[in-house]
Amino acid sequence: MPLNPIRIAGGIVLALLLAPPHAARGAGGGEEPFYLDADTLTHEAAGDTVEASGNVRIRGRGMTLLSDRAFLFGDKEEAEARGNVILMRDGDTLRADRIRLNYRTDTGVVENGAAFMPKGNFHLRAQQMEKRGPDAYRLERGVFTTCDGDNPSWKFSASEIDVNAEATPPARTPCFTSRTCRSSTFPTSSIP
């Protein structure tokens, strides 16, 4: 079965960004806890908000998140990491300016993200990666390739990609670019 880069892109977002949220919900039967280290930690009781700043490191359940600042909003069941965000899990890496997760709805947003999965050598960049539901994703200004370097031999890009596990994902202004052939651009397309 041929690889579908759009489904892979959705899988990258799921694997790197939103697979851990159930673990962060708190005490579960023998589940490994998350550990938070930072230069400064503050807690606001009114909104049940924890702010971590300076060399933030959150680790647990096989993942590590590094950032300049992080916020945990207990009343909203949300978390946010800002500034030089790096999320590592099972050898995969996601770098971003900002990540925001909602543990209640299993949704989240990554801003200016770049993901790398060594298995398959998958590279994905997007201005915004969003998980909208259990199997629904959206990428804005996304680029996918399996080539290394800043100038890959080929890449697939689109201004918008909606991925749904039950339907063929539509892509707006998709473009395939290769060093050996001209770029092909289409106003709207479905990716099989």
PyMOL commands that place a pseudoatom at each C-alpha (Angstrom):
pseudoatom trace, name=CA, resn=MET, resi=1, chain=A, elem=C, hetatm=0, pos=[0.000, 0.000, 0.000]
pseudoatom trace, name=CA, resn=PRO, resi=2, chain=A, elem=C, hetatm=0, pos=[1.551, 3.365, -0.982]
pseudoatom trace, name=CA, resn=LEU, resi=3, chain=A, elem=C, hetatm=0, pos=[2.314, 5.915, 1.725]
pseudoatom trace, name=CA, resn=ASN, resi=4, chain=A, elem=C, hetatm=0, pos=[-0.109, 8.817, 1.990]
pseudoatom trace, name=CA, resn=PRO, resi=5, chain=A, elem=C, hetatm=0, pos=[1.819, 11.923, 3.084]
pseudoatom trace, name=CA, resn=ILE, resi=6, chain=A, elem=C, hetatm=0, pos=[-1.293, 13.660, 4.401]
pseudoatom trace, name=CA, resn=ARG, resi=7, chain=A, elem=C, hetatm=0, pos=[-2.268, 10.771, 6.666]
pseudoatom trace, name=CA, resn=ILE, resi=8, chain=A, elem=C, hetatm=0, pos=[1.364, 10.582, 7.795]
pseudoatom trace, name=CA, resn=ALA, resi=9, chain=A, elem=C, hetatm=0, pos=[1.266, 14.303, 8.608]
pseudoatom trace, name=CA, resn=GLY, resi=10, chain=A, elem=C, hetatm=0, pos=[-1.816, 13.791, 10.773]
pseudoatom trace, name=CA, resn=GLY, resi=11, chain=A, elem=C, hetatm=0, pos=[-0.108, 10.851, 12.445]
pseudoatom trace, name=CA, resn=ILE, resi=12, chain=A, elem=C, hetatm=0, pos=[2.949, 12.968, 13.214]
pseudoatom trace, name=CA, resn=VAL, resi=13, chain=A, elem=C, hetatm=0, pos=[0.792, 15.557, 14.942]
pseudoatom trace, name=CA, resn=LEU, resi=14, chain=A, elem=C, hetatm=0, pos=[-0.981, 12.822, 16.899]
pseudoatom trace, name=CA, resn=ALA, resi=15, chain=A, elem=C, hetatm=0, pos=[2.172, 10.922, 17.857]
pseudoatom trace, name=CA, resn=LEU, resi=16, chain=A, elem=C, hetatm=0, pos=[4.205, 13.935, 18.904]
pseudoatom trace, name=CA, resn=LEU, resi=17, chain=A, elem=C, hetatm=0, pos=[1.610, 16.289, 20.224]
pseudoatom trace, name=CA, resn=LEU, resi=18, chain=A, elem=C, hetatm=0, pos=[-1.478, 14.624, 21.518]
pseudoatom trace, name=CA, resn=ALA, resi=19, chain=A, elem=C, hetatm=0, pos=[-0.733, 11.039, 22.437]
pseudoatom trace, name=CA, resn=PRO, resi=20, chain=A, elem=C, hetatm=0, pos=[0.282, 11.926, 26.020]
pseudoatom trace, name=CA, resn=PRO, resi=21, chain=A, elem=C, hetatm=0, pos=[-2.713, 14.019, 27.239]
pseudoatom trace, name=CA, resn=HIS, resi=22, chain=A, elem=C, hetatm=0, pos=[-4.604, 11.229, 28.987]
pseudoatom trace, name=CA, resn=ALA, resi=23, chain=A, elem=C, hetatm=0, pos=[-1.498, 10.630, 31.056]
pseudoatom trace, name=CA, resn=ALA, resi=24, chain=A, elem=C, hetatm=0, pos=[-1.515, 14.211, 32.276]
pseudoatom trace, name=CA, resn=ARG, resi=25, chain=A, elem=C, hetatm=0, pos=[-5.038, 13.980, 33.672]
pseudoatom trace, name=CA, resn=GLY, resi=26, chain=A, elem=C, hetatm=0, pos=[-3.723, 12.895, 37.000]
pseudoatom trace, name=CA, resn=ALA, resi=27, chain=A, elem=C, hetatm=0, pos=[-3.786, 9.828, 39.142]
pseudoatom trace, name=CA, resn=GLY, resi=28, chain=A, elem=C, hetatm=0, pos=[-4.468, 6.712, 37.126]
pseudoatom trace, name=CA, resn=GLY, resi=29, chain=A, elem=C, hetatm=0, pos=[-3.783, 3.125, 38.051]
pseudoatom trace, name=CA, resn=GLY, resi=30, chain=A, elem=C, hetatm=0, pos=[-0.008, 3.066, 38.421]
pseudoatom trace, name=CA, resn=GLU, resi=31, chain=A, elem=C, hetatm=0, pos=[0.676, 5.476, 35.557]
pseudoatom trace, name=CA, resn=GLU, resi=32, chain=A, elem=C, hetatm=0, pos=[4.057, 7.203, 35.503]
pseudoatom trace, name=CA, resn=PRO, resi=33, chain=A, elem=C, hetatm=0, pos=[3.755, 10.844, 36.642]
pseudoatom trace, name=CA, resn=PHE, resi=34, chain=A, elem=C, hetatm=0, pos=[5.048, 13.891, 34.801]
pseudoatom trace, name=CA, resn=TYR, resi=35, chain=A, elem=C, hetatm=0, pos=[7.891, 15.905, 36.343]
pseudoatom trace, name=CA, resn=LEU, resi=36, chain=A, elem=C, hetatm=0, pos=[8.262, 19.678, 35.919]
pseudoatom trace, name=CA, resn=ASP, resi=37, chain=A, elem=C, hetatm=0, pos=[11.552, 21.537, 36.387]
pseudoatom trace, name=CA, resn=ALA, resi=38, chain=A, elem=C, hetatm=0, pos=[12.115, 25.262, 35.761]
pseudoatom trace, name=CA, resn=ASP, resi=39, chain=A, elem=C, hetatm=0, pos=[14.069, 28.233, 37.070]
pseudoatom trace, name=CA, resn=THR, resi=40, chain=A, elem=C, hetatm=0, pos=[10.839, 29.738, 38.447]
pseudoatom trace, name=CA, resn=LEU, resi=41, chain=A, elem=C, hetatm=0, pos=[7.494, 28.136, 39.352]
pseudoatom trace, name=CA, resn=THR, resi=42, chain=A, elem=C, hetatm=0, pos=[4.421, 30.101, 40.431]
pseudoatom trace, name=CA, resn=HIS, resi=43, chain=A, elem=C, hetatm=0, pos=[0.883, 28.976, 41.269]
pseudoatom trace, name=CA, resn=GLU, resi=44, chain=A, elem=C, hetatm=0, pos=[-2.287, 31.054, 41.097]
pseudoatom trace, name=CA, resn=ALA, resi=45, chain=A, elem=C, hetatm=0, pos=[-4.964, 29.392, 43.210]
pseudoatom trace, name=CA, resn=ALA, resi=46, chain=A, elem=C, hetatm=0, pos=[-7.909, 31.340, 41.724]
pseudoatom trace, name=CA, resn=GLY, resi=47, chain=A, elem=C, hetatm=0, pos=[-7.557, 29.837, 38.250]
pseudoatom trace, name=CA, resn=ASP, resi=48, chain=A, elem=C, hetatm=0, pos=[-5.543, 26.809, 39.353]
pseudoatom trace, name=CA, resn=THR, resi=49, chain=A, elem=C, hetatm=0, pos=[-2.764, 28.001, 37.041]
pseudoatom trace, name=CA, resn=VAL, resi=50, chain=A, elem=C, hetatm=0, pos=[0.877, 26.986, 37.276]
pseudoatom trace, name=CA, resn=GLU, resi=51, chain=A, elem=C, hetatm=0, pos=[3.459, 29.035, 35.395]
pseudoatom trace, name=CA, resn=ALA, resi=52, chain=A, elem=C, hetatm=0, pos=[6.968, 27.734, 34.794]
pseudoatom trace, name=CA, resn=SER, resi=53, chain=A, elem=C, hetatm=0, pos=[9.618, 29.986, 33.300]
pseudoatom trace, name=CA, resn=GLY, resi=54, chain=A, elem=C, hetatm=0, pos=[13.257, 29.674, 32.426]
pseudoatom trace, name=CA, resn=ASN, resi=55, chain=A, elem=C, hetatm=0, pos=[14.734, 26.368, 31.250]
pseudoatom trace, name=CA, resn=VAL, resi=56, chain=A, elem=C, hetatm=0, pos=[11.393, 24.558, 31.486]
pseudoatom trace, name=CA, resn=ARG, resi=57, chain=A, elem=C, hetatm=0, pos=[11.638, 20.773, 31.322]
pseudoatom trace, name=CA, resn=ILE, resi=58, chain=A, elem=C, hetatm=0, pos=[8.599, 18.495, 31.542]
pseudoatom trace, name=CA, resn=ARG, resi=59, chain=A, elem=C, hetatm=0, pos=[9.305, 14.769, 31.369]
pseudoatom trace, name=CA, resn=GLY, resi=60, chain=A, elem=C, hetatm=0, pos=[7.462, 11.534, 31.813]
pseudoatom trace, name=CA, resn=ARG, resi=61, chain=A, elem=C, hetatm=0, pos=[5.845, 8.665, 29.911]
pseudoatom trace, name=CA, resn=GLY, resi=62, chain=A, elem=C, hetatm=0, pos=[8.675, 8.501, 27.403]
pseudoatom trace, name=CA, resn=MET, resi=63, chain=A, elem=C, hetatm=0, pos=[8.456, 12.150, 26.395]
pseudoatom trace, name=CA, resn=THR, resi=64, chain=A, elem=C, hetatm=0, pos=[10.375, 15.302, 27.220]
pseudoatom trace, name=CA, resn=LEU, resi=65, chain=A, elem=C, hetatm=0, pos=[9.217, 18.853, 26.562]
pseudoatom trace, name=CA, resn=LEU, resi=66, chain=A, elem=C, hetatm=0, pos=[11.620, 21.797, 26.746]
pseudoatom trace, name=CA, resn=SER, resi=67, chain=A, elem=C, hetatm=0, pos=[10.561, 25.451, 26.468]
pseudoatom trace, name=CA, resn=ASP, resi=68, chain=A, elem=C, hetatm=0, pos=[11.194, 28.975, 27.727]
pseudoatom trace, name=CA, resn=ARG, resi=69, chain=A, elem=C, hetatm=0, pos=[7.790, 29.118, 29.480]
pseudoatom trace, name=CA, resn=ALA, resi=70, chain=A, elem=C, hetatm=0, pos=[4.947, 26.740, 30.231]
pseudoatom trace, name=CA, resn=PHE, resi=71, chain=A, elem=C, hetatm=0, pos=[1.478, 27.165, 31.694]
pseudoatom trace, name=CA, resn=LEU, resi=72, chain=A, elem=C, hetatm=0, pos=[-0.826, 24.542, 33.186]
pseudoatom trace, name=CA, resn=PHE, resi=73, chain=A, elem=C, hetatm=0, pos=[-4.457, 25.697, 33.425]
pseudoatom trace, name=CA, resn=GLY, resi=74, chain=A, elem=C, hetatm=0, pos=[-6.046, 23.181, 35.807]
pseudoatom trace, name=CA, resn=ASP, resi=75, chain=A, elem=C, hetatm=0, pos=[-9.546, 24.664, 35.638]
pseudoatom trace, name=CA, resn=LYS, resi=76, chain=A, elem=C, hetatm=0, pos=[-9.600, 24.439, 31.819]
pseudoatom trace, name=CA, resn=GLU, resi=77, chain=A, elem=C, hetatm=0, pos=[-7.579, 21.197, 31.605]
pseudoatom trace, name=CA, resn=GLU, resi=78, chain=A, elem=C, hetatm=0, pos=[-5.173, 22.951, 29.239]
pseudoatom trace, name=CA, resn=ALA, resi=79, chain=A, elem=C, hetatm=0, pos=[-1.423, 23.309, 28.945]
pseudoatom trace, name=CA, resn=GLU, resi=80, chain=A, elem=C, hetatm=0, pos=[0.688, 25.651, 26.873]
pseudoatom trace, name=CA, resn=ALA, resi=81, chain=A, elem=C, hetatm=0, pos=[4.409, 25.847, 26.116]
pseudoatom trace, name=CA, resn=ARG, resi=82, chain=A, elem=C, hetatm=0, pos=[5.943, 28.977, 24.569]
pseudoatom trace, name=CA, resn=GLY, resi=83, chain=A, elem=C, hetatm=0, pos=[9.313, 29.895, 23.170]
pseudoatom trace, name=CA, resn=ASN, resi=84, chain=A, elem=C, hetatm=0, pos=[11.873, 27.466, 21.760]
pseudoatom trace, name=CA, resn=VAL, resi=85, chain=A, elem=C, hetatm=0, pos=[9.538, 24.527, 22.323]
pseudoatom trace, name=CA, resn=ILE, resi=86, chain=A, elem=C, hetatm=0, pos=[11.023, 21.082, 21.718]
pseudoatom trace, name=CA, resn=LEU, resi=87, chain=A, elem=C, hetatm=0, pos=[8.916, 17.971, 22.263]
pseudoatom trace, name=CA, resn=MET, resi=88, chain=A, elem=C, hetatm=0, pos=[10.733, 14.620, 22.038]
pseudoatom trace, name=CA, resn=ARG, resi=89, chain=A, elem=C, hetatm=0, pos=[9.055, 11.236, 22.176]
pseudoatom trace, name=CA, resn=ASP, resi=90, chain=A, elem=C, hetatm=0, pos=[10.244, 7.804, 21.042]
pseudoatom trace, name=CA, resn=GLY, resi=91, chain=A, elem=C, hetatm=0, pos=[13.012, 9.351, 18.918]
pseudoatom trace, name=CA, resn=ASP, resi=92, chain=A, elem=C, hetatm=0, pos=[10.619, 11.788, 17.194]
pseudoatom trace, name=CA, resn=THR, resi=93, chain=A, elem=C, hetatm=0, pos=[11.092, 15.549, 17.592]
pseudoatom trace, name=CA, resn=LEU, resi=94, chain=A, elem=C, hetatm=0, pos=[8.714, 18.477, 17.253]
pseudoatom trace, name=CA, resn=ARG, resi=95, chain=A, elem=C, hetatm=0, pos=[10.067, 22.041, 17.408]
pseudoatom trace, name=CA, resn=ALA, resi=96, chain=A, elem=C, hetatm=0, pos=[7.681, 24.971, 17.618]
pseudoatom trace, name=CA, resn=ASP, resi=97, chain=A, elem=C, hetatm=0, pos=[7.168, 28.523, 18.781]
pseudoatom trace, name=CA, resn=ARG, resi=98, chain=A, elem=C, hetatm=0, pos=[4.075, 27.526, 20.764]
pseudoatom trace, name=CA, resn=ILE, resi=99, chain=A, elem=C, hetatm=0, pos=[2.041, 24.421, 21.637]
pseudoatom trace, name=CA, resn=ARG, resi=100, chain=A, elem=C, hetatm=0, pos=[-1.374, 24.535, 23.318]
pseudoatom trace, name=CA, resn=LEU, resi=101, chain=A, elem=C, hetatm=0, pos=[-3.260, 21.377, 24.387]
pseudoatom trace, name=CA, resn=ASN, resi=102, chain=A, elem=C, hetatm=0, pos=[-6.703, 20.741, 25.865]
pseudoatom trace, name=CA, resn=TYR, resi=103, chain=A, elem=C, hetatm=0, pos=[-6.775, 17.431, 27.738]
pseudoatom trace, name=CA, resn=ARG, resi=104, chain=A, elem=C, hetatm=0, pos=[-10.555, 17.352, 28.098]
pseudoatom trace, name=CA, resn=THR, resi=105, chain=A, elem=C, hetatm=0, pos=[-11.240, 17.621, 24.355]
pseudoatom trace, name=CA, resn=ASP, resi=106, chain=A, elem=C, hetatm=0, pos=[-8.005, 16.007, 23.067]
pseudoatom trace, name=CA, resn=THR, resi=107, chain=A, elem=C, hetatm=0, pos=[-7.432, 19.018, 20.826]
pseudoatom trace, name=CA, resn=GLY, resi=108, chain=A, elem=C, hetatm=0, pos=[-4.418, 21.223, 20.354]
pseudoatom trace, name=CA, resn=VAL, resi=109, chain=A, elem=C, hetatm=0, pos=[-2.523, 23.701, 18.222]
pseudoatom trace, name=CA, resn=VAL, resi=110, chain=A, elem=C, hetatm=0, pos=[1.138, 23.953, 17.222]
pseudoatom trace, name=CA, resn=GLU, resi=111, chain=A, elem=C, hetatm=0, pos=[2.400, 27.276, 15.850]
pseudoatom trace, name=CA, resn=ASN, resi=112, chain=A, elem=C, hetatm=0, pos=[5.365, 27.393, 13.461]
pseudoatom trace, name=CA, resn=GLY, resi=113, chain=A, elem=C, hetatm=0, pos=[6.104, 23.720, 13.948]
pseudoatom trace, name=CA, resn=ALA, resi=114, chain=A, elem=C, hetatm=0, pos=[8.732, 21.459, 12.415]
pseudoatom trace, name=CA, resn=ALA, resi=115, chain=A, elem=C, hetatm=0, pos=[8.494, 17.719, 13.080]
pseudoatom trace, name=CA, resn=PHE, resi=116, chain=A, elem=C, hetatm=0, pos=[11.016, 14.990, 12.314]
pseudoatom trace, name=CA, resn=MET, resi=117, chain=A, elem=C, hetatm=0, pos=[10.402, 11.257, 12.596]
pseudoatom trace, name=CA, resn=PRO, resi=118, chain=A, elem=C, hetatm=0, pos=[13.584, 9.235, 11.943]
pseudoatom trace, name=CA, resn=LYS, resi=119, chain=A, elem=C, hetatm=0, pos=[11.585, 6.099, 11.139]
pseudoatom trace, name=CA, resn=GLY, resi=120, chain=A, elem=C, hetatm=0, pos=[10.738, 6.823, 7.509]
pseudoatom trace, name=CA, resn=ASN, resi=121, chain=A, elem=C, hetatm=0, pos=[12.807, 10.046, 7.606]
pseudoatom trace, name=CA, resn=PHE, resi=122, chain=A, elem=C, hetatm=0, pos=[9.614, 12.154, 7.628]
pseudoatom trace, name=CA, resn=HIS, resi=123, chain=A, elem=C, hetatm=0, pos=[9.995, 15.942, 7.781]
pseudoatom trace, name=CA, resn=LEU, resi=124, chain=A, elem=C, hetatm=0, pos=[6.910, 18.112, 8.275]
pseudoatom trace, name=CA, resn=ARG, resi=125, chain=A, elem=C, hetatm=0, pos=[6.734, 21.879, 8.657]
pseudoatom trace, name=CA, resn=ALA, resi=126, chain=A, elem=C, hetatm=0, pos=[3.624, 23.991, 9.027]
pseudoatom trace, name=CA, resn=GLN, resi=127, chain=A, elem=C, hetatm=0, pos=[2.708, 27.478, 10.087]
pseudoatom trace, name=CA, resn=GLN, resi=128, chain=A, elem=C, hetatm=0, pos=[-0.064, 25.858, 12.125]
pseudoatom trace, name=CA, resn=MET, resi=129, chain=A, elem=C, hetatm=0, pos=[-0.837, 22.226, 12.983]
pseudoatom trace, name=CA, resn=GLU, resi=130, chain=A, elem=C, hetatm=0, pos=[-4.166, 21.617, 14.661]
pseudoatom trace, name=CA, resn=LYS, resi=131, chain=A, elem=C, hetatm=0, pos=[-5.871, 18.564, 16.106]
pseudoatom trace, name=CA, resn=ARG, resi=132, chain=A, elem=C, hetatm=0, pos=[-9.597, 19.302, 15.978]
pseudoatom trace, name=CA, resn=GLY, resi=133, chain=A, elem=C, hetatm=0, pos=[-10.974, 16.006, 17.268]
pseudoatom trace, name=CA, resn=PRO, resi=134, chain=A, elem=C, hetatm=0, pos=[-10.237, 12.299, 17.665]
pseudoatom trace, name=CA, resn=ASP, resi=135, chain=A, elem=C, hetatm=0, pos=[-9.293, 11.800, 14.001]
pseudoatom trace, name=CA, resn=ALA, resi=136, chain=A, elem=C, hetatm=0, pos=[-9.492, 15.302, 12.510]
pseudoatom trace, name=CA, resn=TYR, resi=137, chain=A, elem=C, hetatm=0, pos=[-6.447, 17.459, 11.766]
pseudoatom trace, name=CA, resn=ARG, resi=138, chain=A, elem=C, hetatm=0, pos=[-5.713, 20.672, 9.911]
pseudoatom trace, name=CA, resn=LEU, resi=139, chain=A, elem=C, hetatm=0, pos=[-2.389, 21.940, 8.612]
pseudoatom trace, name=CA, resn=GLU, resi=140, chain=A, elem=C, hetatm=0, pos=[-1.906, 25.485, 7.341]
pseudoatom trace, name=CA, resn=ARG, resi=141, chain=A, elem=C, hetatm=0, pos=[0.964, 26.340, 5.003]
pseudoatom trace, name=CA, resn=GLY, resi=142, chain=A, elem=C, hetatm=0, pos=[2.383, 22.856, 5.390]
pseudoatom trace, name=CA, resn=VAL, resi=143, chain=A, elem=C, hetatm=0, pos=[5.352, 21.160, 3.708]
pseudoatom trace, name=CA, resn=PHE, resi=144, chain=A, elem=C, hetatm=0, pos=[6.123, 17.426, 3.806]
pseudoatom trace, name=CA, resn=THR, resi=145, chain=A, elem=C, hetatm=0, pos=[9.197, 15.550, 2.529]
pseudoatom trace, name=CA, resn=THR, resi=146, chain=A, elem=C, hetatm=0, pos=[11.408, 12.575, 3.280]
pseudoatom trace, name=CA, resn=CYS, resi=147, chain=A, elem=C, hetatm=0, pos=[14.517, 14.436, 2.078]
pseudoatom trace, name=CA, resn=ASP, resi=148, chain=A, elem=C, hetatm=0, pos=[17.053, 15.977, 4.454]
pseudoatom trace, name=CA, resn=GLY, resi=149, chain=A, elem=C, hetatm=0, pos=[18.323, 19.541, 4.239]
pseudoatom trace, name=CA, resn=ASP, resi=150, chain=A, elem=C, hetatm=0, pos=[16.945, 23.002, 3.625]
pseudoatom trace, name=CA, resn=ASN, resi=151, chain=A, elem=C, hetatm=0, pos=[16.539, 22.427, -0.131]
pseudoatom trace, name=CA, resn=PRO, resi=152, chain=A, elem=C, hetatm=0, pos=[14.988, 18.935, -0.459]
pseudoatom trace, name=CA, resn=SER, resi=153, chain=A, elem=C, hetatm=0, pos=[14.982, 17.004, -3.745]
pseudoatom trace, name=CA, resn=TRP, resi=154, chain=A, elem=C, hetatm=0, pos=[11.179, 16.883, -3.552]
pseudoatom trace, name=CA, resn=LYS, resi=155, chain=A, elem=C, hetatm=0, pos=[8.412, 18.198, -1.328]
pseudoatom trace, name=CA, resn=PHE, resi=156, chain=A, elem=C, hetatm=0, pos=[4.634, 18.302, -1.162]
pseudoatom trace, name=CA, resn=SER, resi=157, chain=A, elem=C, hetatm=0, pos=[3.085, 21.536, 0.120]
pseudoatom trace, name=CA, resn=ALA, resi=158, chain=A, elem=C, hetatm=0, pos=[-0.351, 23.095, 0.466]
pseudoatom trace, name=CA, resn=SER, resi=159, chain=A, elem=C, hetatm=0, pos=[-1.830, 26.258, 1.906]
pseudoatom trace, name=CA, resn=GLU, resi=160, chain=A, elem=C, hetatm=0, pos=[-4.424, 24.208, 3.834]
pseudoatom trace, name=CA, resn=ILE, resi=161, chain=A, elem=C, hetatm=0, pos=[-4.821, 20.488, 4.429]
pseudoatom trace, name=CA, resn=ASP, resi=162, chain=A, elem=C, hetatm=0, pos=[-7.774, 18.992, 6.284]
pseudoatom trace, name=CA, resn=VAL, resi=163, chain=A, elem=C, hetatm=0, pos=[-7.218, 15.404, 7.370]
pseudoatom trace, name=CA, resn=ASN, resi=164, chain=A, elem=C, hetatm=0, pos=[-10.066, 13.188, 8.534]
pseudoatom trace, name=CA, resn=ALA, resi=165, chain=A, elem=C, hetatm=0, pos=[-9.575, 9.465, 9.143]
pseudoatom trace, name=CA, resn=GLU, resi=166, chain=A, elem=C, hetatm=0, pos=[-12.885, 8.650, 7.451]
pseudoatom trace, name=CA, resn=ALA, resi=167, chain=A, elem=C, hetatm=0, pos=[-12.522, 10.754, 4.302]
pseudoatom trace, name=CA, resn=THR, resi=168, chain=A, elem=C, hetatm=0, pos=[-9.991, 11.603, 1.627]
pseudoatom trace, name=CA, resn=PRO, resi=169, chain=A, elem=C, hetatm=0, pos=[-8.270, 14.788, 2.782]
pseudoatom trace, name=CA, resn=PRO, resi=170, chain=A, elem=C, hetatm=0, pos=[-8.863, 17.879, 0.657]
pseudoatom trace, name=CA, resn=ALA, resi=171, chain=A, elem=C, hetatm=0, pos=[-5.879, 20.127, 0.083]
pseudoatom trace, name=CA, resn=ARG, resi=172, chain=A, elem=C, hetatm=0, pos=[-6.140, 23.732, -1.015]
pseudoatom trace, name=CA, resn=THR, resi=173, chain=A, elem=C, hetatm=0, pos=[-3.494, 24.981, -3.449]
pseudoatom trace, name=CA, resn=PRO, resi=174, chain=A, elem=C, hetatm=0, pos=[-1.457, 21.768, -3.274]
pseudoatom trace, name=CA, resn=CYS, resi=175, chain=A, elem=C, hetatm=0, pos=[1.919, 21.805, -4.955]
pseudoatom trace, name=CA, resn=PHE, resi=176, chain=A, elem=C, hetatm=0, pos=[4.439, 19.055, -5.681]
pseudoatom trace, name=CA, resn=THR, resi=177, chain=A, elem=C, hetatm=0, pos=[7.980, 20.335, -6.247]
pseudoatom trace, name=CA, resn=SER, resi=178, chain=A, elem=C, hetatm=0, pos=[10.966, 18.335, -7.441]
pseudoatom trace, name=CA, resn=ARG, resi=179, chain=A, elem=C, hetatm=0, pos=[14.436, 19.318, -8.597]
pseudoatom trace, name=CA, resn=THR, resi=180, chain=A, elem=C, hetatm=0, pos=[13.967, 17.141, -11.678]
pseudoatom trace, name=CA, resn=CYS, resi=181, chain=A, elem=C, hetatm=0, pos=[10.566, 18.458, -12.799]
pseudoatom trace, name=CA, resn=ARG, resi=182, chain=A, elem=C, hetatm=0, pos=[8.521, 21.616, -12.685]
pseudoatom trace, name=CA, resn=SER, resi=183, chain=A, elem=C, hetatm=0, pos=[6.232, 22.368, -9.794]
pseudoatom trace, name=CA, resn=SER, resi=184, chain=A, elem=C, hetatm=0, pos=[2.633, 21.387, -10.277]
pseudoatom trace, name=CA, resn=THR, resi=185, chain=A, elem=C, hetatm=0, pos=[0.019, 23.518, -8.546]
pseudoatom trace, name=CA, resn=PHE, resi=186, chain=A, elem=C, hetatm=0, pos=[-3.726, 22.823, -8.362]
pseudoatom trace, name=CA, resn=PRO, resi=187, chain=A, elem=C, hetatm=0, pos=[-6.371, 25.106, -6.792]
pseudoatom trace, name=CA, resn=THR, resi=188, chain=A, elem=C, hetatm=0, pos=[-8.018, 22.257, -4.833]
pseudoatom trace, name=CA, resn=SER, resi=189, chain=A, elem=C, hetatm=0, pos=[-7.291, 18.570, -4.762]
pseudoatom trace, name=CA, resn=SER, resi=190, chain=A, elem=C, hetatm=0, pos=[-8.000, 15.330, -2.961]
pseudoatom trace, name=CA, resn=ILE, resi=191, chain=A, elem=C, hetatm=0, pos=[-5.087, 13.190, -1.883]
pseudoatom trace, name=CA, resn=PRO, resi=192, chain=A, elem=C, hetatm=0, pos=[-5.804, 9.452, -2.235]
for i in range(1, 192): cmd.bond("trace and resi %d" % i, "trace and resi %d" % (i + 1))
show_as sticks, trace
zoom trace
